[in-house]
Amino acid sequence: MSEAIGRVYFPGNPWPDGHPLETFEWSARFVPGSGIWFDFHLETIEFRSIDPPEGYEEPPEEDYENERYDWECTDLWHNYSRSIISSSFYARDIKDANGKPGFLAATPANPLDFSEPLDLTAAPAPEDPNDWPRAFGAYILGHDAVADHRFELTPLKGPGDRGHCSVGWTGKIALVYGGSTLGFAFEFRAEVPRAPFGGIRLPDGEPETLEACRACLSDPEGFETVEVDGEVWMKPKQN
């Protein structure tokens, strides 16, 4: 199943073929007076589940003081078990820092259009990687910082594909947990060939809220209002 979801790559680490994803989620929230905000969440399988390629050479121990040592050392990746990059999983931490998780993806002046590919960016890298707020949290080699996100969302057109996109997600990483002084010197790239859009969560089901959200959609008739666990959502209608 993990192979079918997608993979995330951390160029320069011991796994050039990337790491299979155990979880990938994509959803949205409507914020009155603002617009539709996107949330993304990915989580890898455990790093120990896949061996590095045959012939991979660990960095020599004398390079331990080199700030890239951690990135290239298999044992250290194993020590942190798996990676998470997410706005939803870390939403509580982001809010505590007076920030907003995720990013604004659509407004009435720039409605969300799923008929064409979307190219979206979020969270430019701050000068200081420890600065808040952050749109996304991350656990990579500890609780690190991620920024400069770019999302390429391509709608799928086959039978049963309504509300699904292929997703390419890139960003930069600063290893703040280990005290790196290199800033956003590392990168990640996630590729998900078929990702379902989970829909748009609304703060309530009031008619004015529904109409305000519909104004942020280029094709509001392509969505239906449903209740999930006591919450109101607008979800893509199926083919």
N, C-alpha and C positions, 0 to 999 in steps of 0.2 A: 504493500500500500504506500509506503513512504516514497518509493521510487516513482510512483505514479503522480504523487502530489507535486514534486519539484525538488530543486536542489538550491543550496546556497554555497557560494564560493568565497574564500578569503585568500586572494592572490598572495603567494609567497609563503603560505603556511604549509604544513607537511602533506596536505591532501589536494593536489592540483585538480582532481576530478570532483572536488566539492563534497558536500555533506547532504545526504537525503533529508528531506523535511518530514517530520512526524506530524506537524500541524501547520496549516496556513489558513488564516481567516481574514476576510475583507468585508467591512461593514461601514455604515455611516450613521451620523447623528444630525438631526436638524436642530439648530440653535436659533430661536426666534430673534429677529433683529440682526442676524449675522448671515446664516446660510447653511449649506450642507457641508459637514465636516467628515472627512474620511479617517478611518482607523484601519491599521494593518497589524497583523501579528504572525510571526513565524517562529517555529521551534524545531531544532534539528533532533535527529536521533542521537544517541550517545556517541561521542567521538570514538570510544573504544570498539564500537561495532564494526568499524571498517579500518583495516590496516593501511598504513601509508604505502605508496607504490614500492615495488621491489627496487632496491638500490638507493632508496632515499637516505641521505646522509644527515645525521643529526649535527647541529652546530657543536663545535668543540667546547669543552667545559671552560677553557680559558677565555671564551667569548662571552662568558656569563655577564660581564659588565656592559656588554653591547646592548643597547636598548631594543634591538631587533631579536635578541636571543629568545625571549619569551615567545614571540610570534612563530619562530622556526623550530621550537622544541616540542616534540611529540608528548613527552611526559607532562609538560605544563598544560597542554590542551586537555590531556586525559584528566588532569587534576580538577578541571572545571566542568567536566562531564558532558555538557551540551551548550548550545547557544540559543538565546532568545533575543529577538529584536521586535519591539512592540510598542504601540501607543496605548492599547487597551489594557495589557497586563500590568503596565506600570502607571496607569492613569492616576492612582491614588498618590503616588510619589510626585508625579508631575504637578498635580493640583496643589499638593502641600507646598510646592515652590512657587505658587501663584501663577502657574502657567496653564495652558490648555493643551491637552493631549491631542494628537493627530494634527490635521491641517485643513484649512478651508478649501473646499474643492468646487463649490458652485454657489452662485448668488443669483438673484433675479436678473442682474445685468449680464451674468455669464452662466447661463443655465447648464446643467449637466446633460450631456448628449452622448448616449451609448451607441449611437449609430455609426460613429467615426472613432478612430483611434484617439486616445487621450495621452497627452504628454504633460505630466504635472511635476512640479518641484516643491520642495518644502525644506524649511529649517537650514538656512545658510550656516556654514560653520562659524561659530563665534571666535574671536581672537583668543580667548581663554577657554579651553575645552571644559573647564569646571563651571563655566557660567550657566545660569538658569535664566529663563525656563527652557525646557527641551520639548520638542514635539514627540520624541520617541525615547524610550528607555532601552537599555541593552545589557545583556549578560553574555560576555564573550570570553575574555580572560579575566573574569571578575565583572563587577558592575562598571562597565566602560561607557564612553560617550559616543553617540552616532549623530551625524549631521549631513548636510548637502544631499538630501534624498532626491532621487528622480524616479518617477514611476512611468513606465510605458505600458498602457492598457489597450489591448487590441481586441475588440469584440469578436466573438466566434459566431459563425453564421450557419452552422450545421443544424440538423434536426435536434431539438431538445437543448440547444445551446443558448437560448435566450437568457440574458442575465449572467452570462459567463464571458470571461476575457482571458486571454493569455497575459501574464504579468511579468514584466521585467522591472526589478527594483534594485537600484544601486545607491551607494552612500559611502561616507567616509567614517573612519573609526579612530578615536583617540584612546589609548590604553591608560586611562586615568586611574584605574584601580591599582595598577602596579607602579604608579607615580611617574609614568613616562613623560619626558619633556619634549617629545617629538611633535606634539600636537596631533592634528588629524592626518597622520602619515600612512594609515592603513585603509584598506577598502573592503567592501563586500559587494557581491552581486548575486541576487536571487532570481531564479527563473522558474515560473509556474505555468505550465502549458494550458491548464484549464482550471481557472479559479472562479467559483460562484460568488456573485455579489450577494451578501447577506441581507441587503435592504437598508432602509433608513429608519432609525428609531426616533420616534417623536416624543416630546415631553408630555403630551396629552393628546386626547382625541377631539379637542374642540374644533368646530368648523373653521374658525379663523386660522388655527395652526395648520390644518390640512391644506387650506388654500395658500397659505404663505409658503409651505413646502412645495406644493405643486408649481408655484411660480418659479422655483429654482430648477425645474425639470423641463427639458425641451420636448419631452413626450410624456406628459403626466398620465395620459390614458393608458400607457404601457405599464402602469403600476396599479396595484390593488392594496387596499388597507386591510390589515389583518391584526389580530391580537395574539401575542405570544407571551405566555407566562405573566399575564396582567399588564403587558406593555403594548403600546400601539406602534405598528410598523407599517411602512410602505414598501412593498416588495415587488420585484418585476413579475408581471404576469407570464406564465409559461406558454410555450407554443401550443 
